[in-house]
Amino acid sequence: MISWVAMDRVVERQMAADAEYRKLTAGRPLRSAAKRLTDAELLAKLGSFGVEIDRPSLKRLSGQALSAEEIAEPLLAERTLWGKHRGLERDWIWICLDALWQRWFPDKPSFELLDDKMQSGYELLASGDPVGACRIWLDAWRDVLHILDKAGMRSIKEFDDRFGGSQSLYNWVQDLEDELWNAGLDDRQLLAARIALCEEGLRRFPTDDNLMIENRRRALAESYHGLGETDKAEALYRDWLNTDPRWGWGWIGWSDCYGFLNTPAKDLQRAEQILREGLSIAGVRDRPDLAERLAYICEEQVRKEEAADFRRPARTEEALETARDVHASVPPGAPTPAPVTRKKIGRNEPCPCGSGKKFKRCCGGV
């Protein structure tokens, strides 16, 4: 499901970029057009569709709904519109309700306003203002929490199924975690905000998919470490890995606090110690990635031969994993395909699964 505000945004962007499309959609009702209308004009527009509304009634309706769309849908269902009010003209009902909600009750979150804040943050990021993006996104996160409580929702999937925004909460909240780290290297208050975000996410969504939970745990611990609270980060990782010692990327994340992240607490010997402990665990997941990270630590200490020793079995195991995957997918009696060479993917490169996330925040974090 895609929300009306997301569709409106797509149309606006397409119209701005394509002259032919502008001709085809000339006269289409848009939210941007409603911004130029006075309250009286918006109310008159609604009245032309037989919708009589005032501030008290909209306040009551917005207290029950999560979006102007949810208010507009039953109003549209009650009306059979003809003549000049056919087709897209009906969009004016939703557009006017959205404009009035945002003017009259700007402190009352709606899906439309949340979508606007999310997209404003992405625009600030694109213009080179990550701190500004984080500040507006933290305001958007407060809206998310308000909406979750208002609707009694308990999972990100439940939220996204109802939201249908230009960006899903699932992807956006991970982008927020990433950008709070980047911006927090210059503004430590944003690292503290990242800790609060991660702790709230872990508390509210304990049954969300395992990948997101593990990534959020790593973000939480590295934020404490970035603030100099190394004892807290150590305690978190030790507790998590006592519970699940085979969490390979947990060992890597812990080690990265000392060997990979750009923090004052760099300690390659401690980073190596953690990775060796992880590799000693029978059945540890993502063993090739652990070995690769240990090879990198050895290279940093000018121990190239030792680095090569770690990489050799890691690459062999990776090739074996690929071969097992290929053979498992071949139907009985079919010819075995030629071996496939798996390309090493950088942690900040797009994930090859097509999710649109960075590899480190998707399959690379499993």
Beta strands, then each sheet from edge to edge (+ up, - down):
end
